[in-house]
Amino acid sequence: MKQPTIAIIGGGIVGLATAYRLMERMPGATITVLEKENRVAAHQTGRNSGVIHSGLYYRPGSLKATCCREGKWELIRFCEAEGIPYELCGKVIVAVEEAERPRLQALYERGQQNGVACTLIGPERLRELEPHAHGVAAIHVPEAGIVSYRAVAERLRAKLEAAGHRVVLGAPVTRIVPDGRGVVLETPVGAFRADVAVGCAGLYADRIARMDGLEPGVRILPFRGEYYELRPERRHLCRNLIYPVPDPAYPFLGVHFTRMIDGRVECGPSAVLAFAREGYRLTDVRLSELLEMLSYRGFWQLARRHWRKGVQELLQSLSKRYYLRQARRLIPEVTPEDFLPAPSGVRAQAVDPEGRLVDDFLVLESPRMVHVVNAPSPAATSSFRIGALVAERVQARFD
């Protein structure tokens, strides 16, 4: 009997975790991961701050909520089995003024609904946990943590290759051609046939779906996250993870402080629209992609709905002083001299034609493919659970 062949488009942590779960569920299958860069984890996976999220923020019953809670423990079990360093260091979400208490309370209640271990604490307990943080109240989430997602991705690649599967680098998919009941993925390094293919292309997820003949009903817009890093001698200002109370109308979590697994402490991010899907600097402009964004009705609807927030984020991007003002709300002691530039990241965010930011993970299917179209944060934390869900859908096609 012919063994199934499966191809994964995208060598980030979601694509690699999907391949890994397929390897577990379908041991006779031949799996090929196609990655357009010369290394895995080149974009969102390798450029985030490495937080293991708890599942506190997300709408109860949503894929984000369930995948984050379950995926966190699957990720941790993988790290323990493979000797990958991680730490459940805990986080505090801080209300810096009385007006934020109702939002903090609502967030705490959501955490309870999601089954997340968390506690409401006052200023005294906050000072015990984070002596330099300022706030009138906070939520303590002891199960939040840190890890290197690049290290996880590299280990997933190694395990796939050790089992005889392929991770092909420098292989952007340029065309998708139906082939009987399967599909041929054309790349500059050759054509790859698969009985079923999976799109995990991150910033290009919607393009891959359309290349497959599927209309996903959304467009990926890139949001650049800009960070600073605390000087080594000032890292003591943040013991673990210090977050503000997020704006519930906006999917980004605001400027926060993150101790990373290598000991560095990042502050950020701002979240501004990038002028290219991989626009890591303000000066990175890809005209074709910019025109594509500007011609999308959803972009203008989004701008109309959130222009005030957009102006605030742009000010943070352009003005270190304004950025510092946001950071000082959490840690009043920080000064401009404490901040060093740090690498930025770009978040792939699906937006519908009405300008609504798609709040949940979005997985769609076509006759020959399964597409992970929207997988922003906490996708890295959730990657093993997302991979399992996709693997179930792929396996069902052979069953």
N, C-alpha and C positions, 0 to 999 in steps of 0.2 A: 504494500500500500504506500502510495506517495506521501512523503512527509510534508507537513504544511510549511510554507515559507512566509515570513512576516517581515515587513520593513517598517522602521520607525524613522520619521523625519524629525531630526532635532536631537542634539547631544547635550541638552541641559539636564538638570536633575529629574524633571518630569519624564522626559523621553527615556533616560537611562533606567529610572525606577520602573517604568512601564515594561521595558525590555526584560528587566530582572524578574518582574512578576510573571511575565509570559514564559520565561525560562523555567520558573517553578511550576506553573500550571500546565505547561505543554512541553514536557521534556523531550519529545521527539521533533519539535519544530526547529527550523533553521531561522535565526533572527539576525537581521542586519540593521544597524543604526547608521543613518547618514547625517553627518554634521558638516555644515558649510565652512566652518572655521578650521584652523589647523590644530585645535585642541578642544576638548570637551569643556563644558561650563564656562564658555567664553563671555557670555553676556549676563543675563539676570542672575543665574546661579552663582557665578563667580564674583559678582559685584554687589551683593547685598551684605548686610551687616551680620548675618549668621545667627539671627535670633530664632530660637525654637519657641514658637507661639503656643499659647495654652488653649485657644479657642474661645476666649472670653468675649471678643468684640462682635461676633457674627450672629446673624439672625437665627434664632433657634429653629432647628429642622432643616436649615440650608445645607448645601453640600460643603460650604466653607466650614460651618460649625462641626458637622459630623466628621468630615475628612481631616480636619485639623486635630480634633481630639484623638481620633483613632490613629491617624498618621503619625502623630507625635510619638506615641509609644512604639509604633513599628520602626520609626527612624531610630529611636533610642536602642531598641533591641539589635538593630543592624550595627550601630556604632559599638555596642558592647561586644557583639560577636566578632567584629573586625578590628577591635582595638583602636577605634577612632576617638580621639579626645572630644568630650562634650562635658557640659556642666549645667545642672539645674540650679542656677544661681538665684532665681527669683527676680521679680520686677515690682516696681511701685508705679501706680498711675495716680498722678497728683492733681488735686484741685488746689490751685494757687490762690483762689479768692472765693468768698462766700457764694457769689453768683454761680459758681460751677458745681456747687454741692448737688443740686437736682440731677444734673447730667451724670455726676459720679454715682449717685444712688441708682439711677436707671441702668448704668453700665454694670454695677454690682448685681442688680437683679437679673440682668441678662446672663451674667456669668453663672449665677445660681441655676437659671433655666438650662444652661448648657452643661451643667454638671462639672464646672470648673472649681477646683478648690481655691477659694479666695476669701479675704477678710477685709472688712472696713476698719481702718485704723485712724487714730488722731495724730496730731503733730509730734507728740512725745515718742510714739512708736516709730513714726517716720524718721525722726532724728536718729533713733537707734539703728535703723536699717541703712539710712543714707544721711549721714551727719551734715552734709552740705546742701541738701535739698530743702526747698522752702514750700510750705503748703499748709492749708487749714485742715485738710483731710486727705486720705489716700486709700486706694485699694492695694493690698499686698497679694501678689500672685506667686506663691512659692514654686510652682511647677514650670514657670517660664525658664528658658535656658539659652545656651549659646553653643555653637558648633561651627566648623568650617564646612559649608556645603560644597565647596570645591573639592575638599578631601573626600567627602561622601561620593561625589560624582566620579572622581578618579578611581575609587575603590570599586564602584559599580562597573565601570568600564573594564577594570582588570578581571573581575569575576566573570563577566560576559565573555571576554576573550579567552580566559582560561577554560571555559566550558565549550569552546569551539565556535562561538558566534563572532560576528564581525562588527567593529566600529570603524567606519570609513570616514576619514577626515578630508577636508577640502572638497566636499561633495555637495554643493548646493543643488537642490532639485529645481530644474529649469522648466520641466514639462512633465505632466502626468497623462499617460495614455492608457485607456482601457485595453485589456488583453484577455479576451474570453471572460471568465468570471473573476479574473485577477486584474492586476495593474502593473504597468511599467513606469518606473521613475527614472527620468533621464537626468543625468548630471554631466559635468565636464570630464569626469573620470570614468564614465561608462554608464550603461543602462542597467537597472536592477529590477528584476521581476519579482512580484510578491503575490501570493494568493489574497492577502489582506495587508493594507498599509495603515499606519497610524500617524497623524499629524500632531507633532508636539513642537511647533516651530516658534512659539513665543511671540516675539515682535512681528513675525510674518505669518502668524497662524491663520488670519483671515485670507491672506493671499493664497496660501496653500489650499485652503478650502475651496476658494473660487477656481483655482487651477484644476481642482478635482470636479468642477462643475456644480459645486454646492453653493447656494447663496446663504451665508450665515446670518444675514439680517443685521449685522453689526460691522463696525470698522474698528481696527486697532489704532488707537492714538498713543503716541509715545510721550511719557512724562519723565523729564529728567529730574533725578533726585541728587541734589548737591550737598556735599558733606564737608565738615571740618573735622580735624583730629586734635585732641588735646595734647599739648606738649608732654613728654614723658614725666617731667617733674610735677605736672598738675593732674596726672591721672587719678590721684587719690581723691579728687573731688567727686568722683562717681565710682561707687563700689561695684555696682552691677548694672541694672537697667532702670532708667528714670524716664517715664513717659508723662505727657500732659493728658488731660481729659480731651478726647477727640471731638471734633465737630461731627455730629451724627449725619449731617447733610453731605458730608464729604468723605470719600473712602480712604484718604491719607491720614496718618496718625499724628501729624504735627512734628515740630522739632523736638527731638528727644536725645538722651544720652545712652550710649550702648557700650558696655565693656565687651570686647571681642575675645575670642578664645585664645588669641596670641597676646593678650594683655593690653592692646591698644584700646583707646576710648574714642569713639566717634560721636559727633554731634550732628544731627540732621534728621531727615533731609528737608530741603525745600522741595517743592514739586511744581515745576514749570513745564509748559508744553515744549517739547524738543522740535527742532526744525528738520530732523531726520529720524528714521526709526532707530538708528544707532547713533543718535546725536548726543555724545557724552560731554560736549562743550558747547557753550553759547554760539561759538563760531562754526559749529558743524552744521552745514546746510546741504541737503540733497534736494535740488530743485524739483525733481519729479515727485518725490515723496511729499514735499511741502505743498505743491500744487494739488496733489491728491487729497491732502487734508483740507485745504482751503475750498476745494470743490465739493466737500461732503457736507450735506445739510446738517448732520448731527453735530459737526464741529461748531457751526454758528449757533445752533440751539444751546449747546453746552456753554459757549462763550456768553450768550445772553443770560443764561441762568446763573452762572458762577463768576461773573466778571469781577465782582469785588474781591472774592477769594483769589482770583487769578492775579489781580493787581498786587495783593499782599504777598503772594508767593514770588512774583517778579521782583518786588522791592527786596525781599530776602536774598534773591539771587544776585541782584546788582549792588546791594549795600551790605557790607560786612557789619556796619553799625546797627542796621535794622535787624540783621540776623542775630547779632549779639543780644539785642533787646528781647527777642523771643527765647533765646537760651537762658538769659538771666531770670526769666520768670520761674524757671525750675531751680537753677543754681545761681543765686545772686552774686557769688564771688568771682565768677569768670570774667576775664578781661579780654580785650582784643588781642593782647600779646599771647594769650593762652592757646589761640587757634592756629593750626597749620592746615593748609589745603589738603584735602583727601580725595581719592578717586570718586567720581560720580557714577551713578547707575541710571538706567532707563527702565521704567516700568511700562509693560505692555498692558494697556487698559482698553477693554472693549467698550464702545459707545454706540448706542442705538440711534436711529435717524431723528428721534425726538430730543437728542442731546442728553439722554440719561446714561449715567455710568453704570454698566452692568455690574451688579453688586456680587453676584455669585459666580462660581466656576461654571463654565458652559462647555458641555461635551455634545457634539452632534455627529450624526452618522450619514453616510452616503452608501450607495450599493457596494462600493469596494473599499471604503475607508472609514475609520473612526477619527474624529478631529477634536483635539482639546483646543477650543477656540479662545477661551478666556481663562487664564490661570495666573492672576496676580497674587500678591501676598494674601494668605499664607501658603502659597503653592509649594514652596520648598519644604516647609514643615509637613505638609499634607502629601508630599510626592509619592510615598509608598502606598498610601490609600488611594490616591488618584490612579496610580499605576494598576492597582488591583481592580478598580472599577473598570478601567479600559480593558484590561486583560480578560475580565469576565465577558465583556461584549465581543471581543475578538474570538474567544474560545467558543462562544455560543454560535458563531457563524459556521464553525467546523462541526459542532455537535449536530 
